[in-house]
Structure formats: C-alpha cells, structure tokens
Amino acid sequence: MAFEITGKIIDILPVVNVSDRFRKREFVIEKKDAGGGIVFVEYIKFQLVQEKCDIIDDSFLNEEVKVYFNIKGNRWEKDGRVSYFTNLDAWKIEKISARTNEPEAITNLSQENVPPEPEEFSDLPF
C-alpha cells in the first residue's frame, strides 16, 4: 500500500553505504497542520534505498514537496532481545510549485478596464 504526504524538505543527509550491496539516504520533511487556532509542526524522516538515493539532491532543500512512500516494518533479534523497526521508504518525490493553481492577480482594475454589460441582461431585476 502506497501513501503520500506533503511538506517542506528541511534536511537531506548524505548517502550511506551500509554494505557493499546496500545504500540509503535519509531526508526530513516539516509537516504543518492547523487545528483549533494552533499550528502543529511535525518532523518526519524518510529513507531512500538503493537507486532511489539519486532522486533527491540539494536542490530539494527548503522546497515544498509531495512524497510518495511505503511503510516497511522489520523485526530484529539478538541474544534473546527482540526489537521492531518501522521505516518510511520513499520512492517518488515531486516538487510542488507554489501558486500553480492560483489565478493571476488582476492589476490596474478600473472602470475603463471593466467590459460593458450586455444589453440583453441590463433590465434583469436582480
């Protein structure tokens, strides 16, 4: 099952070669949610593994993004002790352009710039 979240990338860590056959890169997004007049800020760490390490670079820092990810869980056992780990494995990151869906602001609006009303509607009672 895939998930997605939007936020601002605030930290990008270098690629770490865990072994000869495994590498990972972590990054953190800042997620802000407002409720009841209060802004809640969360810092969420994701990881990229293997060839996905290359889908992010420093140009993403401080950018609003949409992150697509999977939740992975692992069990680790040693000397009778059991631990569980949860990772957020990102597989796609898209920069979100600010104001792409906002209409352009109307400037220099005056009576001269307003188109005339069609005559056929000028006598409507409302």
Summary of the structure (lengths in Angstrom):
residues: 126
radius of gyration: 24.4
end to end distance: 52.7
largest distance: 88.2
contacts: 249
relative contact order: 0.20
helix: 10%
strand: 56%
